[in-house]
Amino acid sequence: MASLRQMTSKKNVKLGTFVIEFDSPGIGQILRAAGCEFVIVDMEHSGFTYYQVKRMLHYFQSAGLPVIVGTAVHNYETIARVCDLGANGVQPAKISTADEAREALAHMRYPPEGHRGVALGIAHDKYESGPVKNKLHQANKETIFFPKIETPEGIRNIDSIAAIDGVAGIWIGHFDLSVGMGIPGQFDHPDFSAAIKAVATACRTHNISLGRIAESVKDGSALLQQGFDFLCYSGDSWILRDALRAGISGIRSASEDR
């Protein structure tokens, strides 16, 4: 399985899913068996604790699935900690300016590229010993920054954000963005389409990835045409709900036809 760094270096399609509910021991193997290439673990809306995320990261590592951890904030305490827990990538919410992006990136990076505090031989380096300089360099190289853009201000500043060295990709928070634009849930609105086009152009210009959640196969196919190369197909709780609803509805309809 390719690393996130390898994935973001190419523009082929990468498909995964969004985990917001289930932290069972088998979740990594289940998602790998389903064909996922990466996972986003949400800390913004899920209620997952740091300890739960640390445990889940081991589940996904055992399945060979790289993980982007989505955080509600972009302060030092949160970002540096999820890096120490072993996140392969970090996705802070509501990055709206280049200064915010640079500050969040500095929280992820060891000196001289940033100011992340050093703790080695723990979860993020698989508890292994080794030359300090090599470990710091490897962590700075391999832990990717995939900020979430979901405000009108972020759209206005998208080119300066995408241009920052160390931004591996841009993730669109489509619901928050539509709400912030005053067109909640109207993803076919001309203003929303123009915003996505601006982000896609910035990502092409600076040769970085572009990602979003796709609620359906139809949505995913359309997003690929818009230039997205990282897609989460739905999320764990929604997939279960929809599959269960379809099955129960189908059997109920069959029973009524007897």
N, C-alpha and C positions, 0 to 999 in steps of 0.2 A: 504494500500500500504506500502510495506517495505521501510525502510530508506536505504540510500546508505551504511551506516555502516553495516546494516543487510545484504544487498546484497553482499557486499565484504567479508563477513564472511562465505559465502557458495559458493560452486563451481557449483551450478546449472546455467542454461543459463538465462541471463538477456538481454532483447531486448528493444531497444529504437530507437531513430533517432537523426539526426543532424540538428540543426536549424541555418541557415545562412542568411535567407532572410525575413521571415515573423514574425512580432511582433504584430499581430492583437489580440484583446481581447479574441477571441475564440480559439486561438492556443492550449492552454493547454487542454481544454475539447476535442478538435478534436483529439489530439494525444492520450489522454487517451481512447477515444472511439475506436480508431484504435488498442488499445492493448499495447501501449508503457508502459514500466515500469520505464523508466528514459529518460532524454533528455540531450544532450550536446548543450549548447548555445555557439556559436563561436564568439569570439571577435578578432580573429587574421585576418580573411579575410572578415568579414561581413560588417564592418563599423558601427556596433552597438555602441552607446554611453553608458556611464555608466548609464545615466538616462533611456535609453531604456532597458538595462539589468535589472535595478531595477524594472521597470514596468513589464517586462516579467516574472521575478521571482515570482511576485505576481500572474500572470496568471497561472503559473504552480503550485504554492502552492495551489491555489484554486481548482485545478484539482487533487491534491494529487500526483503530479509527482516530484520526486527529480531531481535536476539539477546540472550537472557538467558544470562549466564555463571554456571554453578554452581561454587562454590568449596568446598573441604574445610574451610576455616577462615574466621574472620571477624575477622582482624587487619588492621591498617592496611596493611602491605606488600602483602598479597594483594588487598584490595578496591580500594585506590587505584590499584594497577597495572593491574588489569583495566579499570578506568574509563579510564585513560590509553590503553589499547590500543584503546578504542572500543566497549566493551560498552554496549548500550542499556539493559541492566538487570543487576542483580547478585542472585544467589540463594545466600547463605551457608548452609551446612549447620548443622543442630542449634542453631538459635536457640531458646533455652529460657526466656528472661526478657525483660522489657521493657528492662532495663538493657543486656543484650546487643544487643538490636535497636537501641536508641538509639545505642550506641557504633558499631555497624556502619554505621548510617546517617550518622553524623558523619564516618566515613572516606570516604564517597562525596561529601560535600557540601563545596563551597568556603565560606570564611568569608563572612558571619557565621553561616551555618547549620551549618557543620562545620569541619573542619580539614584538608581535602584540600590537598596541596601543589599549587601552580600551575605548570603547564607548558603553554604555548599554542603553536599552530602545529605540533602533532604529530598523531598518528593520531586522537585522539578528536574533534578539531574539523576533521578532513579537511585539515590542514596550511594552513588559511586564516588570513590576518591579519584584524584587526578590533578594535573597541573592547573593551578588557578587561572592563569592567563588564558589557557585554552578553553576552560569552562566558560569564562565570561564572554569570550569572543563567540563561542558557539551559541550561547543563550541569546546574545544580541542579534546574531544572524538568523536563528531559526524561529524565534518567537515573533509571530507576525502581528501587525497592527491593522485592524479592519474596522475603522470607525463607522458608526451609524449616523447617517444624515437624515434628519426627520423634522427639520424646521425650515421655514422660508429663508431665514438668515443663512442657514447652512447651504441652501441652494444658491443664494447670491454669492457666497464665498467658495463655491465648489472648486473652481479652478485653482485657487491658492491652497486649498486643503489637499487636493489631489496631487499638487506639485511637490509636496513635502517629501523629502527623501526618508523612506521608512514607512510610508503609507503603502500597504500592499494591495489595498482594495477599498472600495466604498460600498457600504451596505445601506440600502434604502429602508427606512422605517415607514412603510407606505401609509399605514393608518394615521400615525401621528402627523406625518407630513400633510395629508389631506385635511386633517382637522385644523392644523396651523394655518393652512391656506384658506380656511373658511368654506371648504367643499368636502365635508366629511364623507368618506367612502365613495366619492365620485372619481374613480380611477380612470374613467374615460373622458373626464372634463378636459377641455383644451389647455387650461392652465397647468393641470397636473401632468399632462402629456409633455408640455413644453419643459417643465421642471425635470422630468426624467430624461428627456432628450439632452438637456444641458449637462446632466450628470454623466450620461453615456459618452458625450463628446469629450468631457474632461478626462474620463477614464481612458478613452482611446488616445487622447493627446499625450497623456503621461504614462501610457502602457501599464495600467494597473487593472485589477479585477473589479467586477461589479456584481453585487449580490442582492437577493431579496427572497422573501418567502413566496412560494407559489401555492395558492389554495387548491388548485386543481391541475389536471394534465393540460386542459385547454389554456389556463392562465400561464402555465410554465412554457408551453409552446410559443405563446405570444411574447413572453418576456425574452426568450432566446432571440427572437427577431429584433428586439430592441437593444440587444447588445449585452445582456446579462450572461455571465458565464458561471457564477456560483448560485445555485438555487436550492433552497430548502423546500422539499415537498411537504407542505402542511406541518403538523406537529403531533406529538405522541397522543395527547388526549383527544384531539380532533379526529385523528385517523381512527382511533378506537370507537369514538362516538358514531362517526359516519358509517363505518363498516358494520357496526352492531345494529344501527338503525336500518341499514339496507337489508341485512339478513333477517331481522325480526319482521320488518314490513313485508318482505317477500314471502316468508313462511305464513304470516297472518293472511296475506292475500290468497295464498294457496288453500288455506284452511276454509276461507269463505267461499271458495269455488267448489268445495266438495258437494 
